[in-house]
């Protein structure tokens, strides 16, 4: 009874170290990735006049997707690091001397890895699609509806790919002066519009600008003649007339798993990519458990050395790099040819199954003849 109590305390001791390290490392890497990726949106604050609060709200929606990607990798890293540290501090030596088998030593890490798998499924199936949908909707509204209201003085502001607006100055009451608009939304009539002043209006399909005392210049592509039309007032729609401003086609990263496995994208050629994305959501969380067994095999297998060994950890680190590269390659190939989708399951499960069998197989076979040792995990 006392021996079982000791093992319970050792389980909690190792579990606590791995779990806390996983939280810290995953949080630190997530913050680093968030910082580097959020730099892409600084332009919205600097040039478009968005508040810092809106910037944080927009970029924070990306955090669940970052965690979902790095969680299996950090699971491997912390298990490898904690067990290497335990070996370096001779704590594993004491545990082995107390009779703990590889299965008993691996049990806390397996528990943490299972929690990582559960968290991965929660992220992939619920949190990530929801937050990415909110992120893309928020980003789309900024670019298509709010951008025109954030015109900066003396700056050429791209409202869309085919519409650019320049304003020389802006009065305190919001009136615009010295306006230039380059409008190429109509491929047959590329227009340049000049106006002395104007003001922004909120139209039913998005922002509009009321121009006063100006001219509209169009180049006739057939005759090559420049047509100039002067006006006292002209109202210009700043929304992109080439597409529906109220509709944003969904991206495969934000739709539900059911829609991915039964794809119906706007472009039928993307059906294979959608199905591969669905399989990725189902298989990628399992890599946390698989990578955990790779780390455990590295630190717990083979003959024990008092001063540790670096060959197996180095080999497994190289193997992990290869597994990550192979995973990316299989995902890309499966998106092109759905007949290769089973390879995604093989990549997620096979490394863990092989390492688990190599590490725990001898004890499992011995346990068939000695159940007490298998359950207790040590010598009585």
C-alpha positions as CSV (number, residue, x, y, z in Angstrom):
1,X,0.0,0.0,0.0
2,X,2.8,2.3,0.8
3,X,4.5,1.6,-2.5
4,X,1.4,2.5,-4.4
5,X,1.2,5.8,-2.5
6,X,4.8,6.6,-3.4
7,X,4.1,5.9,-7.1
8,X,1.0,8.2,-6.9
9,X,3.1,11.0,-5.6
10,X,5.7,10.4,-8.2
11,X,3.1,10.5,-10.9
12,X,1.8,13.8,-9.6
13,X,5.4,15.1,-9.3
14,X,6.2,14.4,-12.9
15,X,2.8,15.3,-14.2
16,X,2.9,18.7,-12.5
17,X,6.3,19.5,-14.1
18,X,5.3,18.4,-17.6
19,X,2.0,20.2,-17.4
20,X,3.3,23.5,-16.1
21,X,6.2,23.4,-18.7
22,X,3.7,22.7,-21.4
23,X,1.5,25.7,-20.4
24,X,4.5,28.0,-20.2
25,X,6.2,26.9,-23.4
26,X,3.0,26.9,-25.4
27,X,2.1,30.3,-24.0
28,X,5.5,31.8,-24.7
29,X,5.6,30.5,-28.3
30,X,2.1,31.6,-28.9
31,X,2.9,35.1,-27.8
32,X,6.0,35.2,-30.0
33,X,4.1,34.0,-33.0
34,X,1.3,36.4,-32.3
35,X,3.7,39.3,-32.1
36,X,5.4,38.4,-35.4
37,X,2.1,37.8,-37.2
38,X,0.3,40.9,-35.8
39,X,2.9,43.2,-37.4
40,X,1.1,42.6,-40.7
41,X,-1.9,44.5,-39.2
42,X,0.1,47.5,-37.8
43,X,-0.7,49.3,-41.0
44,X,-4.4,49.3,-40.1
45,X,-3.5,51.3,-37.0
46,X,-0.8,53.6,-38.5
47,X,-2.4,54.4,-41.9
48,X,-6.1,53.6,-41.4
49,X,-6.5,55.2,-38.0
50,X,-7.9,52.2,-36.2
51,X,-7.6,52.2,-32.4
52,X,-5.1,50.0,-30.6
53,X,-8.0,48.3,-28.9
54,X,-9.5,47.3,-32.2
55,X,-6.0,46.1,-33.3
56,X,-5.8,43.8,-30.2
57,X,-9.3,42.6,-30.7
58,X,-8.6,41.7,-34.4
59,X,-5.3,39.9,-33.8
60,X,-6.3,38.1,-30.7
61,X,-8.8,36.1,-32.8
62,X,-5.7,34.4,-34.4
63,X,-4.4,33.0,-31.1
64,X,-6.5,29.7,-31.0
65,X,-5.2,28.8,-34.4
66,X,-1.6,29.4,-33.3
67,X,-2.1,27.1,-30.2
68,X,-3.6,24.4,-32.3
69,X,-0.6,24.3,-34.6
70,X,2.2,24.3,-32.0
71,X,0.6,22.2,-29.2
72,X,1.7,18.8,-30.6
73,X,5.3,20.2,-31.0
74,X,5.5,21.7,-27.6
75,X,4.1,18.5,-26.1
76,X,7.1,16.7,-27.6
77,X,9.6,19.4,-26.5
78,X,8.5,19.6,-22.8
79,X,8.4,15.8,-22.4
80,X,11.8,15.4,-23.9
81,X,13.2,18.3,-21.8
82,X,11.6,17.2,-18.4
83,X,12.7,13.6,-18.7
84,X,16.2,14.6,-19.8
85,X,16.4,16.9,-16.8
86,X,15.2,14.2,-14.5
87,X,17.9,11.9,-15.9
88,X,20.5,14.6,-15.5
89,X,19.5,15.2,-11.8
90,X,19.6,11.4,-11.2
91,X,15.9,11.4,-10.3
92,X,15.2,8.7,-12.9
93,X,18.0,6.7,-11.4
94,X,16.3,6.7,-8.0
95,X,12.9,5.9,-9.6
96,X,14.3,3.0,-11.6
97,X,16.1,1.7,-8.4
98,X,12.7,1.8,-6.7
99,X,11.4,-0.6,-9.3
100,X,9.5,1.7,-11.6
101,X,9.1,0.2,-15.0
102,X,9.1,2.3,-18.3
103,X,5.3,2.1,-18.3
104,X,5.1,3.6,-14.8
105,X,7.6,6.3,-15.7
106,X,5.8,7.2,-18.9
107,X,2.3,7.3,-17.3
108,X,2.4,11.0,-16.3
109,X,3.6,12.1,-19.8
110,X,0.9,10.0,-21.4
111,X,-1.7,11.7,-19.2
112,X,-0.5,15.2,-20.3
113,X,-0.4,14.1,-23.9
114,X,-4.0,12.9,-23.6
115,X,-5.0,16.3,-22.3
116,X,-3.2,17.9,-25.2
117,X,-5.2,15.7,-27.6
118,X,-8.5,16.7,-26.0
119,X,-7.5,20.4,-26.1
120,X,-6.4,19.9,-29.7
121,X,-9.8,18.6,-30.7
122,X,-11.6,21.4,-28.9
123,X,-9.5,23.9,-30.7
124,X,-9.7,22.3,-34.2
125,X,-13.4,21.5,-34.1
126,X,-14.8,24.5,-32.2
127,X,-12.6,27.3,-31.3
128,X,-10.4,27.8,-34.4
129,X,-13.3,27.8,-37.0
130,X,-15.3,30.2,-34.8
131,X,-12.5,32.6,-34.2
132,X,-11.2,32.5,-37.7
133,X,-14.7,33.2,-39.1
134,X,-14.9,36.3,-36.8
135,X,-11.4,37.4,-37.8
136,X,-12.1,37.2,-41.5
137,X,-15.4,38.9,-41.1
138,X,-13.9,41.7,-39.1
139,X,-11.0,42.0,-41.5
140,X,-13.4,42.1,-44.5
141,X,-15.5,44.8,-42.9
142,X,-12.4,46.9,-42.2
143,X,-11.2,46.6,-45.8
144,X,-14.5,46.9,-47.6
145,X,-16.7,49.1,-45.4
146,X,-14.6,51.0,-42.9
147,X,-11.5,51.8,-45.0
148,X,-13.2,54.7,-46.9
149,X,-14.1,56.4,-43.6
150,X,-10.4,56.3,-42.5
151,X,-8.9,58.4,-45.2
152,X,-5.7,60.1,-44.2
153,X,-4.5,63.5,-45.3
154,X,-1.8,63.5,-48.0
155,X,-1.9,59.7,-48.4
156,X,-3.0,57.5,-51.3
157,X,-5.4,55.2,-49.6
158,X,-6.2,51.9,-51.4
159,X,-9.9,51.3,-50.7
160,X,-9.7,48.1,-52.8
161,X,-7.4,46.6,-55.4
162,X,-9.0,48.7,-58.1
163,X,-9.9,51.9,-56.2
164,X,-7.5,54.4,-54.7
165,X,-8.4,57.8,-53.1
166,X,-6.2,60.7,-52.2
167,X,-7.2,63.6,-50.0
168,X,-5.1,66.8,-49.6
169,X,-6.7,67.9,-46.4
170,X,-9.6,67.3,-44.1
171,X,-11.5,69.9,-42.1
172,X,-12.5,69.4,-38.5
173,X,-16.1,69.0,-39.6
174,X,-15.1,66.1,-41.8
175,X,-15.2,67.9,-45.2
176,X,-12.6,66.7,-47.7
177,X,-10.5,69.0,-49.9
178,X,-8.3,68.3,-52.9
179,X,-9.7,64.9,-53.8
180,X,-8.3,62.5,-56.4
181,X,-9.9,59.2,-57.2
182,X,-8.4,56.5,-59.4
183,X,-11.2,54.1,-60.3
184,X,-10.5,51.0,-62.4
185,X,-13.4,48.8,-61.3
186,X,-14.9,49.1,-64.8
187,X,-12.3,47.5,-67.1
188,X,-13.7,49.3,-70.1
189,X,-13.7,52.8,-68.5
190,X,-10.7,53.5,-66.3
191,X,-11.5,56.9,-64.7
192,X,-9.6,59.5,-62.9
193,X,-11.8,61.9,-60.9
194,X,-10.7,65.3,-59.5
195,X,-12.8,67.4,-57.1
196,X,-12.2,70.6,-55.1
197,X,-14.0,69.2,-52.0
198,X,-16.5,66.6,-50.9
199,X,-17.8,64.6,-47.9
200,X,-18.3,61.0,-47.0
201,X,-21.7,59.5,-46.8
202,X,-23.0,56.1,-45.5
203,X,-24.8,54.4,-48.3
204,X,-26.9,51.2,-48.3
205,X,-24.0,49.1,-49.9
206,X,-21.2,50.8,-48.0
207,X,-19.5,54.2,-48.0
208,X,-20.1,56.9,-50.7
209,X,-18.4,60.2,-51.4
210,X,-20.2,63.3,-52.5
211,X,-17.9,65.2,-54.8
212,X,-18.3,68.9,-55.7
213,X,-16.8,71.1,-58.4
214,X,-14.7,68.6,-60.2
215,X,-14.1,66.6,-63.4
216,X,-14.1,63.0,-64.5
217,X,-11.5,61.9,-67.1
218,X,-11.9,58.6,-69.0
219,X,-9.7,57.2,-71.7
220,X,-11.6,55.6,-74.6
221,X,-9.7,52.3,-75.3
222,X,-11.1,52.0,-78.8
223,X,-10.4,55.5,-80.1
224,X,-7.7,56.5,-77.7
225,X,-9.4,59.8,-77.0
226,X,-9.5,61.3,-73.6
227,X,-13.1,62.2,-72.5
228,X,-13.5,64.9,-69.8
229,X,-16.7,65.6,-68.0
230,X,-17.1,68.4,-65.5
231,X,-19.7,68.4,-62.8
232,X,-21.0,70.5,-59.9
233,X,-21.9,67.5,-57.9
234,X,-21.3,63.8,-58.3
235,X,-21.9,60.9,-55.9
236,X,-19.4,58.1,-56.1
237,X,-19.9,54.6,-54.6
238,X,-16.7,53.5,-52.9
239,X,-17.8,49.9,-52.5
240,X,-16.5,47.4,-55.0
241,X,-19.2,47.1,-57.6
242,X,-17.6,44.0,-59.1
243,X,-18.8,41.8,-56.3
244,X,-21.6,41.7,-53.7
245,X,-20.5,43.9,-50.8
246,X,-22.9,42.1,-48.4
247,X,-21.5,38.6,-49.1
248,X,-18.2,37.2,-48.1
249,X,-17.4,33.7,-49.4
250,X,-16.4,31.4,-46.6
251,X,-12.8,30.1,-46.4
252,X,-12.3,26.4,-45.6
253,X,-10.5,27.3,-42.4
254,X,-13.7,28.7,-40.9
255,X,-16.4,26.2,-41.9
256,X,-17.6,23.3,-39.8
257,X,-16.2,19.8,-39.9
258,X,-19.4,18.4,-41.5
259,X,-19.2,20.9,-44.3
260,X,-15.5,20.0,-44.9
261,X,-16.2,16.2,-45.1
262,X,-19.1,16.9,-47.4
263,X,-17.7,19.8,-49.3
264,X,-19.7,22.3,-51.4
265,X,-17.3,25.2,-52.1
266,X,-18.1,28.0,-54.5
267,X,-15.2,26.7,-56.7
268,X,-15.8,23.0,-57.3
269,X,-12.1,22.5,-57.8
270,X,-11.5,23.3,-54.1
271,X,-13.5,20.3,-53.0
272,X,-10.4,18.2,-52.5
273,X,-8.7,20.9,-50.4
274,X,-11.8,21.1,-48.2
275,X,-11.9,17.4,-47.5
276,X,-8.2,17.3,-46.8
277,X,-8.7,20.2,-44.3
278,X,-11.4,18.1,-42.6
279,X,-9.0,15.2,-42.2
280,X,-6.3,17.5,-40.9
281,X,-8.6,18.7,-38.1
282,X,-9.3,15.0,-37.2
283,X,-5.7,13.8,-37.3
284,X,-3.5,16.7,-36.2
285,X,-4.6,16.5,-32.5
286,X,-3.5,12.8,-32.4
287,X,0.0,13.8,-33.2
288,X,0.4,15.2,-29.7
289,X,0.1,11.7,-28.3
290,X,2.2,10.2,-31.1
291,X,5.0,12.8,-30.6
292,X,4.9,12.2,-26.8
293,X,5.7,8.5,-27.4
294,X,8.6,9.5,-29.6
295,X,10.0,11.6,-26.8
296,X,9.4,8.8,-24.2
297,X,11.1,6.3,-26.4
298,X,14.1,8.6,-26.6
299,X,14.5,9.1,-22.9
300,X,13.3,5.8,-21.4
301,X,14.3,3.1,-23.8
302,X,17.6,1.1,-24.0
303,X,20.1,0.5,-21.4
304,X,20.2,3.1,-18.6
305,X,23.4,5.2,-18.4
306,X,24.2,7.1,-15.2
307,X,25.6,10.0,-17.1
308,X,22.9,10.1,-19.7
309,X,23.1,9.8,-23.4
310,X,22.7,12.2,-26.3
311,X,22.5,9.9,-29.3
312,X,18.9,8.8,-28.9
313,X,17.6,12.4,-28.1
314,X,19.5,13.7,-31.2
315,X,18.2,11.0,-33.4
316,X,14.6,11.6,-32.2
317,X,15.0,15.4,-32.8
318,X,16.0,14.7,-36.4
319,X,13.1,12.2,-36.7
320,X,10.7,14.9,-35.4
321,X,11.9,17.4,-38.0
322,X,11.4,14.7,-40.7
323,X,7.9,13.9,-39.3
324,X,6.9,17.5,-39.4
325,X,8.2,17.9,-43.0
326,X,6.5,14.6,-44.1
327,X,3.3,15.8,-42.5
328,X,3.3,19.0,-44.5
329,X,4.1,17.1,-47.7
330,X,1.3,14.5,-47.1
331,X,-1.2,17.3,-46.4
332,X,-0.4,19.1,-49.6
333,X,-0.5,15.9,-51.7
334,X,-3.8,14.7,-50.1
335,X,-5.3,18.1,-51.0
336,X,-4.5,17.4,-54.6
337,X,-5.4,13.7,-54.6
338,X,-7.9,12.6,-51.9
339,X,-6.9,9.0,-52.5
340,X,-3.9,9.8,-50.2
341,X,-6.0,10.9,-47.3
342,X,-5.4,7.7,-45.3
343,X,-1.7,8.7,-45.2
344,X,-2.7,11.5,-42.9
345,X,-4.0,9.0,-40.4
346,X,-0.8,6.9,-40.8
347,X,1.4,9.9,-40.2
348,X,-0.6,10.9,-37.1
349,X,-0.7,7.4,-35.5
350,X,2.1,5.2,-36.8
351,X,5.1,6.9,-35.2
352,X,3.4,6.7,-31.8
353,X,2.3,3.1,-32.2
354,X,5.8,2.0,-33.2
355,X,7.5,3.9,-30.4
356,X,4.9,2.7,-27.8
357,X,5.5,-0.9,-28.8
358,X,9.2,-0.6,-28.7
359,X,9.1,1.1,-25.3
360,X,6.3,-0.8,-23.6
361,X,6.1,-4.0,-25.6
362,X,8.5,-6.0,-23.5
363,X,6.7,-5.2,-20.3
364,X,3.3,-5.9,-21.9
365,X,4.5,-9.3,-23.0
366,X,6.0,-9.9,-19.6
367,X,2.8,-8.8,-18.0
368,X,0.9,-11.6,-19.6
369,X,2.7,-14.0,-17.3
370,X,3.1,-11.5,-14.4
371,X,-0.1,-9.3,-14.0
372,X,1.0,-8.0,-10.6
373,X,4.1,-6.3,-12.1
374,X,2.2,-4.9,-15.0
375,X,-0.4,-3.2,-12.8
376,X,1.9,-2.1,-10.0
377,X,4.6,-0.8,-12.3
378,X,7.3,-1.9,-9.9
379,X,8.7,-4.4,-7.4
380,X,6.6,-5.3,-4.4
